[in-house]
């Protein structure tokens, strides 16, 4: 009963404190709070997440978009100390107008000997970092932060660009109090779209705004030598209506950013996207910014940094003519050109749908951004007589574009048509990618193909074929219960690319050591096939022995037939999940095992057959053991037919994994004859 009263008291104080939070004013109750009253597993929480975005007029620069932020964070655990470092990223292009961070203030509060102490953020605690030619970052390290501390920070972001940054409702930790106010003058028309799986209906009001300025008029009084010049100042004011949207909520559950197979959590985080549709200034006609995907694509295609770059070919003509002279057909041409571009021009790790220095210079220097490399690839394929078009995409970390906007795309790949009517997708920025094997960063739903006339059509980016891992395991058990065997592992599709990315640069000795440590075996023979041949699957063969796979009790031997291939732990541990599972691609793991039992033992028992199917044919797990004389055969397959599993099917996936683990860890029992 006392525990119930304590919890009730904590929640009461929690809600009481949620009424109003002023910067620089913390309570002793907040500092004494040792755990979150509603989510006891939280490492930290936002006591306040406050934001106000509004438009400010300047006579010289016109309208600026200003956002005031105030955040208060409570640290509960050692893991929560990660929030003692804050990064604020803002737009600072090498040329053009930049955003600014001003009025930055922050404090760390602690409770020491029953008294509240504060530590002010100093200049030495703020680090300015230039991330790239477009963005900078203020990295703030809060002083004297420890378990139980409260961090209080406020700052202002001013932007010359008429965009409203995404309004997010959910974060990686709970939010006690969310206050977001968006103020939009009547001159600006914004459309809104909800995103994610948590929504807040805004309270809409309005107020009067004004643009105030002073004009001056010079005139002369008197005549002749007695005249004087005077200046008259006149105050002016233009009134207008400001629409106000308030998104307020309390006790918002977190969207856990460390959940397995999350993809880009920002795609599923509850919030609202604002998109500028048009402007309607006094004494001016309405200017429409709203657009369709078709007009967006035509605008991009007509850019001198996109479409014009596709038309250039003189810089590679001679090299390409020699290169494809040995090609017997279009497939040979595609393979030769794809490999040539990958080896000729290295990616500088800059994204972009537009070229920066141009394809010609990138070709000459041997380095370029995404657009330069893949527009170059497309241009070369066209020159060689192969039909190819660029495809605009948005990488996983850039999110999914909800509006027809040029900013929704930050990447470009190439779509190549084959003689049989099918097509392949290529990305030459990744040295180990192959036909239809795109880097993981680009597997983000759909892309938009730009046709030669500037029209467009949607392209599915997710591969239709499975990423496959196929293990064939032959095991022999001797009279002493020791195990020896051979494993043949075959990897196809993205599974092969991921293996190459992880292991191709490793020395064979280091790779063998890592496998021995992982599987607890001793490798006697080892061989890898097709490391460099990207058109074929990776094949790994190894001969091994091990002593710790069998448990002997009272003349009986117990072993898991999958040995070191068994799945011992489920990646899905949360009770529930509010956003999808994102595998990135459909996949399949298949295991075929044959076990030779020593003649001095009989097979007493083995696991029963099991088959589990997910709703809507999303996936399946099958497990079957058969016995004949002194041989045991096992077949097991885990397969997911979709890259995305909706949150309503999370519990079904979690249950499949729990049953999979239970079945794979069941023992075969051998009895001494």
N, C-alpha and C positions, 0 to 999 in steps of 0.2 A: 504494500500500500504506500509506503514511504517513497519507493522508487517511482510509482505512478504519479504521486504528488510532485516529486522533484521534476519529472519530465514535463508535467503540466506547467509548473512554474517557469521552467526554462523556455518553453514555447510561448508562454504569456509574455515574459520579458522580451523574447525575440521579436514578437509581433508589436509590442509596445515601442521598442526602439526603432521599428521600421517606419515610424511616422515622419520624422524629419532628421536628416543628418547634415550637419554643417561642417565644412572643411576646417580642420584643426581642432575640432571638439570631439573627443572620444570619451567614452564612459568607462568607469571602473568595471561595470558588469560585462562590457564587451571584452575587456582584457582578461577577465577572470574565466571567461568561457573556454572550457578545455576541449570541447567537441561540438560539432554542429548539432543543434537540437533535433533536426529532422533526419539528417543523413550522417550517422555516426562514423561512416567510413570516409568522409571527406577529409582530405589533407589540408584544404584551405577553402575559403568561401569569399564571395563578394558580399560584403555587408551593404555596399552600395555600388551600383553601376549607373552612373548618371551622365546623360549626354543632351546637349542642346545644339541643334544645327539651325543656322539662320543666315539670311542674306544681308550684307552690309554694303552700303553705297559710298563710293569715294569719287570725288569730282574728277580726279586724274585717271583712275583705273576702272571706274564703273563698279558694277556689282562684284563683290567677293563672297565666297561661301565660307562661313566661319563656324567652327564646331568647338564648343567648350566641353571638356571632359572632366569628370570627377569620379575617381575610383577609390574605394576603401576595401582593403583585403585583410582578412583575418587568417593567420597562420596557425594550424593546429598541430601538424606533425613535422618531422624532419624532412619528409618528402615534399611537404608544402613549401619548403624554403626555396624551391625553384621559382616561386612567384616573387622572390626578392630581387629578381632581375627582370626589368621590363624593357621591351624594344618597341620603339615607335618609328615606323617606316613612313617616309613621305617622298613626294615627287620632286626631284631636283634635276631636270634635264641639263645637259651640257649647253644647250642653246634654248632660249625661250624662257617664259615665266616659270617660277618655282613656287612650291608651297613653303609655308613657314610654320615653325613651332615656336610659340611665345608663351609668356606668363607661366612658365613651368615652376611649380612649387611642390615639395613633398616632405613628409615627415615619417619617421618610424616611432611608434609608441610602444612602451613596455611597462609592466607593473613590477616595480622593484621595492621590496620592503614595504609593501602596501601602498606605495605612492606611484602616481603616473609620471613617467619620464618621457621626454621627447628628444629626438635627434633630427636635426634639420638636414635635408639633402644639400650638399655643397657642390660647387662646380667640379671638383675633382672626382665626384661620384658619377659624372655624366660624360660619356664618351661619344664623340661624333664619328660615325663610320660611313665612308662612301662605298656603297654596295656595288654600283655599276654606273654607267653613263646616264641612267635615268632616275635612280633612287638613292637616297641617303637614309641613315638610321641613327636615332639617338638611343644609345644603350645606357640604361640607368641601373646602377647597382645601389640598392638601398642599404644604408648603414645600420649596424647594430641589430640586425634581424635575427630572431631566434624563435623557437616554438613558443606560441602564445602572443607574438608580436602582432601589431596592427600597422598596416601601411596605408598612408593617406596621400593621394597624389591628384593634382589638377594641372591642366595645361590647355592651350588653345591651338588648334590647327586652322590656318587660313589658306584658302586656295583660290587662285584666279580663275579656276575652271568651274563651270556651272554644273557640277555633278554632286550628287548626294551619296556619300559612302553608304554601303549596305548597313541596314539596321539589324543587328543580331540580338536575339533574345536569349539564346542558350550558349553556355561556355563549358569548359572542361571541369569546372567546379560549380557548386550551387550558387544561385544568386538570391540573396535575401530580399533586396529591394532594387527593382529596375525602374528607372525614370528616363524616358526618351522623348524629347520634344523636337519636332521638325516644323519649322516655320517657313512658309513659301509665299513670297509676294505674288500678287495676282498677275504680274507680268510673265511668270514662268508657269508652264503647264507640265506636270510630271504624271506619268502613269506609275501604278504600283502593282507589284505582284508578290504574293506570299511565297516563301520557300521553306523547305524542311517539313517537319512533322509536329511543330508546336507553333500555335498561332495566337496572337493577341489582337483583338479588335480595337482600333484606335478610337479615342474620344476626339471628336472634331469640333473645333471652335474657330473663332476669327478675332482679329483685332485690327486697329488702324495703324498703319505705318506711314512714314513720311520721308521724303528726300528734301533736305534743307541745304540751301546754298545762298551765298551772298554775291551779288553783282556790283560792280562799281562803274560809275559814269563820271567822266571828266568834262568840265565845262568852264567857260570864261565868264567873268563878271566885269562890268565897267568897259571903258573904251580907251584906246590909245595906250599912253604910258601908264595910265592908272588901272589897267586891267589886271586881274589876277585869275589864276587857275584853281578851281576847287574840285574836290572829289566827293561824290555822293555815293554812299553805300546803301544798297537795297536788299533786304532779306526776302528770300523766296521759299516757298514750301509746296511740295507736291504730295498730296495725300493718296494713299492707296490701301487696299485691303490685303491683309496677311492671313492666309489659311494656316491653322495650327493643328497638328496631329500629335496627340499624346499617346504613347505606348507605355502604360504603367502596369506593373505586375509585381507580386511578392512570392517568395519561396518557389523559385523556378528550379526544377531538377536539372542536373548537369547532363550534357551529352558527352559521354566518356570518350576522350580522344585516343586513349590507348587500347581501345577494343580491337581485337584481331580482325583483319580483313575489313578495314573501315573505308578504304579508298580515301577520298578527300572529304573529311568530316564536314567541311564548310558547305558542301552540297546538301547536307541533311540537317544542318543547324537551323532551328526555327528563326525566322526573321522576315524582313521585307526588303525588296529591291526597288529603288526609285530610278526611273529612266526619264530623262528630259524629252518631252514630246514636242514642245514648241515654245515660242516666246511671242508676247503680245505687248510691245512697248507703246507708250503714248505717241500719237502722230505717226505711227508706223504700221505697216500691214503685218498680219500674222505670219511668222516664220515657222514652217513645219520642220521639226527634227525627227518626228516619227517616221519610221521607214520599214520596208519589208526586207526579208533576207535577200530577195532578188536585187534590190537597189544597193544593199550593203555590198554584195558580191561584185556588182558592176563597178561600184566606186573603188573597191580594192583593185579589181582587175585593171581599171584605167589609170591607176597610179603609176608614175614613172619608176617607182621602186618595186613594182610587181610585174604588171603585164609587159612593160617595155623591156624588162630584164629577160623575159622569156623569148623575146624576138632576137636577142643577140646570139651570134654563133661564130663570128669570125675568129674569136679568141681560141676556140677549140677545134676548128675545122680540120686542120692538118693532123693533129693528134688523133682525132676520132676516126678519120678516114683510114689511117693505118691500123687502128685498133680493131675496127669491125670488118676489115678485109678478110679475116679468117672465119667470120661467122657464116654458118650454113643456113640459118633461118632466124626468125625474129626472137625466138627463145634464147639463142646464142647471143644475139645483139644485146638483149636486155641484161643477161648475166654479165657480159663483158663490160657494158657501160656502168652497171650498178657497182661492180667491184672496182672499176677504174675511178669513179667519183669518190668512193669510200677511201681509197688509198691516196688519191691525189689531193683532196681538200679535207683537212681535219676540222672537226666542230670546235668552236671557241666557247661552247656551253651557253651562248646567248640564244634565247628564244626570239621569235619575231616572225610576223607574216610578211614584213617588208625587208628588203635588203638594206644594209647599212653603208657599206663601201662599194657595193655592186658586184655582180658575178664575175666580171672580167678581172677585177683586182683580187677578189678572193681566189680565183683560179691561179693567178700569177703568184700570189703570196702563199698559197697552200693552206689557208685557214679562212673560215667564214662562219656566219651565223646560220641558223636553221633555214631561213628563206634562201640565202645565197646557195647553199648546198643543194637543196631539193628543187629549187627553180632551175638550177644548172642541170641537175639530173633530168628533169622534165624536158628541158630544151634540147639536150643531147639525144634523148630518145626520139623526139619529134624529128630532129635532123637526120636520124638514122632510119626514118620511115616508119617508126612505131607510134601508134596512137597513144598519147599520154596527156594527162591533165593534172594541174595542181589541185590539191584538196586542202581547204582551210580547216584547221582543227583547234580545239582548246585543250591544253594539257590538264591532267588531273589536278595539279596544284592551282590552276587558273579557274577551276570550277566549270559549271555547265551554263552556257549563255541562255538566259531566260528571255531576253529581248533581242530583236534584230538589231544588232549593234556591232560596229567594227571592233570595239574593244573586247567583244566576246571571244575573238580569235587571237591566238598568240603563237601559232605554229602552222607549218605547211608541210605536207607530204606529197607523194606522187602516186597517181592511179594510172596503171598501165593496162591496156586492153590486149588480150591474146587473140590469136586467129580463130580459136574455137568459141568465141563470144564471151568467154569469161574474162575476169580481170584480176590483177594482183595489186597490192598496196606496198609501196617501198618507202623506206626512210634511210637515206645514206649518211645520216649523222651518227648512226650506231654501227661500228665496225663489225659487230657480230650478229646483226639482224639479217633476216633472209626474206624470201618471197612470202608476203602476208604474215611475216613475223616482225611486228612493229615493237619498238621499245615500250616498256610498261607505261611510261609517262604519257604516251599518246592514246592509250586504250580507254578513251573517255566518250563512250556512247556513239555519237555520230559526228561525221565531218561533212563539209559542203564542197562538192566538186565544182570547180570553175571551168566551164566549157570555153572553147575558143572564141565564141561569139559574145562572151561575157555573161551568158545565162548560167544557171546553177542547178544542181540536184543533190539530194542527200545521199550519203555513203555510210554504210554500217562499218564501224571501226573494229568492233569486237570480232575476233576470229570465229568462223563457223566450225572449225575443226578443234578437237580436244588437244590440250597440252597433256601429253602422255608420259607416264613412267611405268615401265614394264619390267618387273623383276622375276627372273627364273632362278630358283634356288634349289640346288641338289645337296642333300645332307646325308652323311653316313655316320651312324653311331657305333662305336666299337664296344667291346665287352666291358671296358672300364668306364663306360659312360662319357667318354670324350667325343667331341664332335669335329668332323672335318667336312669340307664341302667346297662348292663352287657357286659363285654368284655371277649372273649375267644381267646387267642393268642396261636397259635401252631407254633413251629419252628422245622424244619427238616434239616438234613445234616449239612453243615458248619454254617448255621444260628444258630443252636442249640449249636454247639461248641463255637461260638463267644459269645453267651449269657452266657454260663457257665463260660467261661474265665473271663468275665466282672463281673458277679454277684454271682457266687457260694460262694465266701468267705464273701459276705456282710451279715450283719444281716438283718432279715426280716423287722424290723422297719426302717432301713436305706433305704432299697429297696423301701418300700412303700412311704416313704417321697420323694425320688427322682422321683418316678412316679407321685405323686401328684403335685410336683413342675413343672415337665415337661409338664403334660397335663392340669394343672390348674383344678384339680378335687379333690373331697373328697372321699377317698376309705372307704367303709363300711365293705367289706369282701375281703379277699385276700388269694389265694392259688397257690402254685407252685407244679407241678407234674414232676417226672422223672429227678430231678436234678442230681442224682447219676447214674441213669440207662442210660448209654450212648447209648444203642441200641434202645431207644425209643425217640420220639420227646419231647422237652420241651413243657409243657402246662401251661399257666399262666391264671388263672381265677380271675376276680375282679368285684366286684359290686361297683358302683360309683354314684355320683350325682354332678351336676355342675350348676352354675347360669349364666355363662357368654358366653354361646354358641348361644344364641338367641337375636336378636335385634328387638325391638318392635317399629314400626312407624305407627301412624294413624290406629290403630286396625289391623295392619298386622305384622306377625312374619316372620323374615328372618333368615335362618340357613343354614350352609354348612352341607350336610348330613353325611359327614365323620367325623364331629366334630374334635377331636384332632388327628385323623389319616391323616388329610389332609396334602399334601406336599405344603408348602408355598413358597419355594425358590429352584431354580435350582442350582445344583452344577456346571453347565457348563455356565460360564459367558464370557469366552474369545471369541473374534470375530472369531478366527481361532485356529487351533491346528496342529502342525507339527509332532506329534507322536501319537501312538494309545491310546485309552482308555483301561485301564487294570482293569477289574472288579475282576480278580483273579479266577473267576468261573462263570458259568451260574447261573442265579437266577430268582426268581419269588416272587413278593409281591401280595397277593390277599386279597381283602376286600369284605365281605358280610355284608350288613347293613339292618336292618329292623326297621322302625320308626312307632310308633303308635301316630297318631295325635288326639288331644282332639276333642270331638264331637262338640264342639262349634266353631270349625274352619273348613273351607273348603280349599282344596288344589288348589290354584290359578295357580301356575306355578312351573315347575321343569326343570332341565337341560336336554337338548337333548342328544340322544345317540351319542357316538363317538368311532371310531375305527381307529387306526393308525398303520401301519406296516412299519418296516424298510426294506431297500433293503436286498436281499440275505437271507431273513428269519432270520435276526439278532435279531429281537425283535418285541414286539407289546405292545400297550396300548389300553385297552378296558374299556369303561365306559357306563353303562346302568342303567337308573332309570325306574321303573314301578310303577304304582299307581292302587290300588284297594280299593274302599271305603275310609276308613280313615287310610289305611296302605300304607306306601311307602317302596319299596324295591330297594336296590342299589347293583349292582355287579361291581367291578372294579378290573382289573388285569394289572400289569406291569411286563413284562417278557423279559429277554435278554437270547438268546439261545447260545451265545458265550461269552467266557471270554475276548476276545480281539476284539475291534472295530477299524478297520483301520482308519487313519486320514481323508481319503476321505469321510467317513461317519459321521464325527464329527458334521457337520451342521445339518444333519438329526436327530441325537440323541439330539442335542441342541433344535431343533424345537419340537421334541416329548415331551421333558420335559416342554417346554414353553406352549404347548397346554395342557399337563397333568395338570399343575398348574392352568391354566385358567379354565379348566373344573372342577377340584376338588374344586375350590374356588367359583364356581357359587352357587347361593342361591336357596333354595326352599322357595317359598312364600306362607304363610298361611293367609287366610282372615277370620276375625271374622264374624260369621254368624249373 
